Amino acid sequence: MTQLQGRRALVTGGSRGIGAAIALALADGGADVAITYGRSAERAAGIVRAIEAKGRKAVAIEADAGDPAAIRQSIETAVEALGGLEILVNNAAIATYATIAEVSAETIDELFAINVRGPILASQAAMRYLPKGGRIVTIGSGGADRIVGDTGTIYFMTKSALQSFTRGLARELGPRDVTVNLVQPGSTDTEMNPADGPFSDFQRSLIPLGRYGTPEDVAAAVAFLASPAARHISGAILNVDGGQLT
């Protein structure tokens, strides 16, 4: 479990759920890890302690995922705290559900600011530091390929935009030997979508494996894409969804 030894990573939105699992998985692989958080300072501190307990360096950075200046500063802070940066995981996101008939302009702007502009600006700021062999992994959603229901259209639009972003950035950074990939979770057991929630039985009925994924399932995919074993994978979309999109 030392495939990431000597690597330094930043996971945006890493204080809870999938982001926290990713941060811990990268630390398990030997990486030093910085995380950003918005309001969960106590949780972020807990993740830092958990990473440090694994013998790795860790830092929590408060940053508004919708604020361009805060996003850029979080990259600078992570680089300074860790001494460099080889891995960026764009995980920070929000989910707001409304029909197109009812969604407000403010909600649309917020979804795109955090879910689309955020990863773009974080990647832009990180590019100057990523060396040969660097990694950018973004967390999307299986809903980008299959919309179920009538209230998630705008949210899933933001996730589908990450597909084009990933493919284009992979071409742009390929000559530098930096890979760029997208992980699309399906129904995953988090606070936002618990496996015992009101819509969980319906979601399970769509999954060939018949069960929700866990944050650790998604984190394992990210850790693989960040590892040397994935050095020839770039511009890829990896679904971690129990076959939900089949």
C-alpha positions in Angstrom: 0.0 0.0 0.0 2.8 2.4 -0.8 2.0 3.1 -4.5 1.5 6.8 -3.7 4.5 7.2 -1.4 6.0 10.7 -1.8 2.9 12.0 -3.6 1.0 15.1 -2.4 -2.7 15.4 -3.0 -5.5 18.0 -2.6 -9.1 16.7 -2.3 -11.7 19.4 -2.6 -14.7 18.9 -0.4 -12.8 16.3 1.6 -14.4 16.7 5.1 -17.2 14.2 4.6 -18.8 11.5 2.4 -17.0 10.5 -0.8 -14.4 13.3 -0.4 -13.4 12.1 3.1 -13.1 8.5 1.9 -10.9 9.6 -1.0 -8.6 11.6 1.3 -8.2 8.5 3.5 -7.7 6.2 0.6 -4.9 8.4 -0.8 -3.3 8.5 2.6 -3.5 4.7 2.9 -1.6 4.6 -0.4 1.2 6.7 1.1 0.2 10.3 0.0 0.2 13.4 2.1 -3.2 15.0 1.7 -4.8 18.4 1.9 -8.5 18.8 2.0 -10.8 21.8 1.5 -14.1 22.3 3.4 -16.8 24.8 3.5 -18.7 24.6 6.9 -17.6 21.4 8.5 -14.5 22.5 10.4 -14.9 19.9 13.1 -15.3 17.1 10.5 -12.3 18.4 8.5 -10.2 18.4 11.7 -11.2 14.8 12.3 -10.1 13.7 8.8 -6.8 15.5 9.3 -6.3 13.5 12.6 -7.2 10.3 10.8 -4.7 10.9 8.0 -2.0 11.9 10.5 -2.7 8.7 12.4 -1.6 6.9 9.3 1.8 8.6 9.4 1.0 11.1 6.6 1.0 14.9 6.6 -2.4 16.5 6.4 -4.0 19.9 6.3 -7.5 21.3 6.2 -8.2 24.4 4.2 -11.4 26.4 4.5 -12.5 27.5 1.1 -15.8 28.5 -0.5 -16.1 26.1 -3.5 -18.0 28.8 -5.5 -15.5 31.6 -4.9 -12.8 31.8 -7.6 -10.3 33.6 -5.3 -10.8 31.0 -2.6 -10.4 28.2 -5.0 -7.1 29.6 -6.3 -5.8 30.3 -2.8 -6.6 26.8 -1.7 -4.2 25.4 -4.3 -1.5 27.8 -3.2 -2.1 26.9 0.5 -2.0 23.2 -0.3 1.3 23.5 -2.2 2.9 25.5 0.5 1.7 23.2 3.3 2.7 19.9 1.5 5.7 21.2 -0.3 4.2 20.5 -3.8 1.3 18.9 -5.6 1.0 15.8 -7.8 -2.7 14.9 -7.4 -5.8 17.0 -7.6 -9.2 15.5 -6.9 -12.1 17.8 -7.8 -14.8 16.5 -5.5 -16.5 19.5 -4.0 -20.1 19.8 -5.4 -23.7 20.6 -4.4 -26.9 19.0 -5.5 -30.1 21.0 -5.7 -33.3 19.5 -7.2 -36.1 21.3 -9.0 -38.0 21.1 -12.2 -37.0 23.4 -15.0 -40.3 25.1 -14.6 -39.5 26.0 -11.0 -35.8 26.3 -10.8 -34.5 29.8 -10.0 -31.7 31.7 -11.8 -29.8 31.9 -8.5 -29.9 28.1 -8.2 -28.7 27.6 -11.7 -25.8 30.0 -11.2 -24.8 28.3 -7.9 -24.9 24.8 -9.4 -22.7 25.8 -12.3 -20.4 27.9 -10.2 -19.5 25.1 -7.8 -20.0 22.0 -9.9 -18.5 23.2 -13.2 -16.5 26.4 -12.7 -15.0 25.1 -9.5 -13.2 22.1 -11.0 -12.1 24.2 -14.0 -10.5 26.9 -11.8 -9.0 24.4 -9.4 -7.4 22.5 -12.3 -6.3 25.7 -13.9 -4.5 26.8 -10.7 -3.0 23.3 -10.1 -1.7 22.9 -13.6 1.3 25.1 -13.0 2.5 22.8 -10.1 1.7 19.3 -11.5 4.8 17.6 -12.6 5.3 14.8 -15.2 3.1 11.9 -13.9 0.6 14.3 -12.3 -3.0 13.4 -11.9 -6.4 15.2 -12.0 -9.4 13.2 -11.1 -12.9 14.7 -11.0 -16.0 13.3 -9.4 -19.1 13.4 -11.6 -22.3 11.4 -11.5 -23.9 8.6 -13.3 -26.9 10.9 -13.8 -24.9 12.6 -16.5 -25.7 9.7 -18.7 -29.1 8.7 -17.4 -31.6 11.1 -15.9 -34.2 9.5 -13.6 -37.0 11.7 -12.5 -37.8 15.3 -13.5 -36.2 17.4 -10.8 -32.5 16.7 -11.4 -32.0 18.1 -14.9 -29.9 21.1 -14.1 -27.8 19.3 -11.5 -27.1 16.5 -14.0 -26.3 19.1 -16.7 -23.5 20.3 -14.5 -22.2 16.7 -14.2 -22.4 16.1 -17.9 -20.3 19.2 -18.5 -17.5 17.5 -16.6 -17.3 14.8 -19.4 -16.3 17.4 -22.0 -14.0 19.2 -19.5 -12.2 15.9 -18.7 -11.7 14.9 -22.3 -10.5 18.3 -23.4 -8.1 18.8 -20.5 -6.7 15.3 -21.0 -5.7 16.4 -24.5 -4.3 19.7 -23.2 -2.2 18.1 -20.5 -1.3 14.9 -22.3 2.0 16.3 -23.8 3.0 17.0 -20.2 2.3 13.4 -19.1 -0.4 14.5 -16.8 -3.5 12.3 -16.8 -7.1 13.6 -16.4 -10.0 11.3 -15.7 -13.6 11.4 -14.5 -15.2 9.0 -11.9 -19.0 8.8 -12.1 -20.6 7.3 -8.9 -24.0 5.8 -9.1 -26.3 5.5 -6.0 -23.8 5.8 -3.1 -24.6 5.6 0.6 -24.0 9.2 1.8 -25.8 11.7 3.9 -27.2 13.2 0.7 -28.5 9.8 -0.5 -28.7 7.3 2.3 -29.1 3.6 1.5 -32.2 3.6 3.8 -33.7 6.8 2.4 -37.2 7.3 1.0 -36.1 6.7 -2.6 -33.5 4.0 -1.9 -35.6 1.0 -2.8 -36.3 2.4 -6.2 -32.7 3.2 -6.9 -31.6 -0.3 -5.8 -34.1 -1.7 -8.4 -32.1 0.0 -11.1 -28.7 -1.5 -10.0 -27.8 -5.0 -11.3 -25.7 -5.7 -8.2 -28.8 -4.8 -6.1 -27.0 -2.7 -3.6 -25.8 0.9 -3.0 -22.2 1.7 -3.4 -20.1 3.0 -0.5 -17.8 6.1 -0.5 -14.9 3.6 -0.2 -15.9 2.0 -3.5 -15.5 5.4 -5.2 -12.3 6.2 -3.3 -10.8 2.9 -4.5 -11.3 4.0 -8.1 -9.8 7.4 -7.5 -6.8 5.8 -5.7 -6.2 3.5 -8.7 -6.4 6.4 -11.2 -3.9 8.3 -9.0 -1.5 5.4 -9.0 1.3 4.5 -11.3 -0.8 1.6 -12.5 -3.1 4.0 -14.3 -0.3 5.9 -16.1 -1.8 5.2 -19.6 -5.4 6.0 -18.7 -6.5 9.5 -19.5 -9.6 11.2 -20.7 -11.6 8.2 -19.4 -14.9 8.0 -17.7 -15.1 5.3 -15.0 -18.6 4.4 -13.7 -18.7 3.1 -10.1 -22.3 2.3 -10.1 -22.9 -1.5 -9.7 -23.9 -1.7 -13.4 -26.6 1.0 -13.0 -25.7 2.4 -16.5 -25.8 -0.9 -18.3 
